[in-house]
Amino acid sequence: MFDAVQRRCGLSLAGTLLLIATCVPPAFAEELQLDARRIHETSTSQHLQITADGEVIELTRGVLYDDDGPAAGYSYKPNVATLRPEVRLRKTLLIANPAAYRARLLVAPGGALEVTINGRPVTLRDKTKSGNYWEVADIDPAALRTGENQIVLAGSGKLWIARNDEYPEGTTSPNRSARSSDGGRTWVTDQLADADGVDGEYYVRLFLDQHTSEGSLRLPVIDLGNLAERPIAAPVSAIRSVKVRAATELNEAGKVRLRTRTGSTFVPDAEHWSAWKEWDTAATSLAEIRGRFLQVEVVLETSDPLRSPQLRSVSIAAEVERPADWTKSLNVHEWENAAVVRTSIPFRYEPFTHPELQRLRAEHNLDEVIAGAKSELEQLERLAAWSATRWPGLGHLKEIYPAWNAHEILAKHADGTCVGGFCQQFNIVFLQACESLGFVGRVVSIGPGDQTQKIRGGHETVEIWSNEFGKWIYFDGNTAWYAVDRESRIPLSLLELRERQLAAFAGEEFSSIEINTIAETRHEWKGLESWPPFMELRLIPRSNVLEQPSPLPLNQGMRGWFWTGHHVWSDDRLPDRPLYAQRVRRRGDFEWSLNRGHLMLEPTATSGAFRVHVDAEVPHLAKWLAAIDERVGQTVEPIFTWRLHRGRNVLEVVPENTAGRRLIPSRIVLDWSDESPN
């Protein structure tokens, strides 16, 4: 190399060394250390949890084995099997590995049952009720085996049946339930009920306290040129090397491995990013680096459900080659530029342009309903008052449960009143009215869980994403009220109300709330220690019920909440009920952020020029508008150039959705001084 440079430049060896030292800036090594708590708070994950002390991440505990869940709920058709002396009811469940700290058998509605598992009688210990409908009892995990487990019920009592003809469209029951009318000598799988011709699955589930076999997490995109996490990144000429290491604690049954990818844009895409690279270890060095941005996944596995590998931290180190750093002469004056909080739930949003929404908006004059409202909050108030006063009674739910479509709910019955008419329908009408005008919302059913001695009865409601307050807020289109913090006057979410309700029952101090009632209904707020219950929060993981009518809970709210598609909030304040498979313990998974761009400023080698990357979760984004130095916003791409001038520089970027609603602006104000960079 030296000879080539000497020949080309005519330099001595000393001059050559000086040239190389001058032309090739040194590589600066930086390292980012992420502990378990920060990893948990910022990453999206599947089947992982953080320990109570916040020190390590491990595989979640608690696996539900069931077949009835997709079609469990209230049925208008025959779905009851009654036990009599000669009748046996059999359920087969497939278990990958039966090793468990605890095993619990769940049946609904149950009775005086005699149970055999895999041909052997089992003792039901600590039998209790879960909610008002399920019976739960401990059994010895040793009664279970890998593969098929046959659970036979005798004695007296009843079992409900998830009917095969009520499974989600395009699916069917796996045919693992059978009935015998001759004491177990012969069995049929398509005549499960007291009535003829009922096929499906009995309400029989097993909940095993065991670790899941595999879980994974995905860290947010990391800027290798700014591992020190400065407010403004420095320019980068090249990333020379990258090392990734996961600090773990393993046993012979456990394993931790990495996946990595790199790219030249802050938001990953196929064009600018490498494919994921699999590493069969917990530490690696990257030889091929596509750009200054890195994303890491960590996968935990175990072959023993009683032991989990543990992740303590992740460290990322990089050698970075830099040009002169012109960003040192910048001062930050304003930074309204929140990072995106993403959920691990694959939530899907109703398109605002769906024809049924637009028909609802037009036929019910919703633009007139909100006309003159001075804020988004006032618009929501008017829509909730409108929904809550559409009809006076409970509709015709003894005869028919309308589809989750405001038009079918509001359709007239033969007696001239609306078909639908309880909390679920009121709030579906409210939600779809909001969606027709560009608001994002979601259905959340709430109840007491196993705290029925404190509050009886559940409720179907919604949360709306508030652009005005930058958060999810509980807004009820049935009771026509919402809750605010008494001091700050900021509307509250369901999770915030849950925390305060539990504190009220425990006699703890909590920030007081106030209920804003916006229309007269048959409901009256009597305080946090009365209905409605906020103890168990069950989120349906999509709002696109018009675009995709199935799967949904079967006749939600008519009898309990048995559907296993809910994502249910879980924490240490209350014991989890064993009915549900999908638990949510990270707050960002339940209260993720929307409708605002996070602006990543990538300084170029040219002084005063940033490459701006816009990262966001904006349902049905139409365009980005950028205003520079207070000028009128112009449409920009998700990556654009911001050229500074000396003095005060203002950048404001706001998204607009397909309903034409301007959302939450992000704003950065920088001062670029005349001083030369050091």
Secondary structure, DSSP 8 states (H G I E B T S, - for coil): -HHHHHHHHT--HHHHHHHHHHHS--EEEEEEEEEHHHHHHHSEEESEEE-TTSS-EEE-EEEEE-SSGGG-B--SS--EEEE-TT-EEEEEEEES----SEEEEEESEEEEEEEEETTEEE--EEEEEETTTEEEEEE-GGG--SEEEEEEEEEEEEEEEEEGGGS-TT------EEEESSTTSS-BSS--SSSTT--EEESEEEEEEEE-SEEEEE---EEGGGTT--SS----SEEEEEEEEEEEE--TTEEEEEEEEEESSSS--TTTB---EEESSSEEEES---SSEEEEEEEEEES-TT---EEEEEEEEEEEE----GGGGEEEEEEE-------SS--B---TT-HHHHHHHHHTTHHHHSTT-SSHHHHHHHHHHHHHTS-SS-TTTTT----S-HHHHHSB-TTSSBS--SHHHHHHHHHHHHHHTT--EEEEEEE-TT-TTT----EEEEEEEETTTTEEEEEETTTTEEEEETTT--B--HHHHHHHHHHHHHT-----EEEEE-S--S-----TTSSS--SEEEE-SB--TTT---S--BTTTSS----TT-EEE--TTS---TT-SEEE-SHHHHS---SB-EEEEEE-SSTTEEEEEEE---TTEEEEEEEETT---EEE-SEEEEE--SEEEEEEEEEEETT--B-B-EEEEEEE-SS---
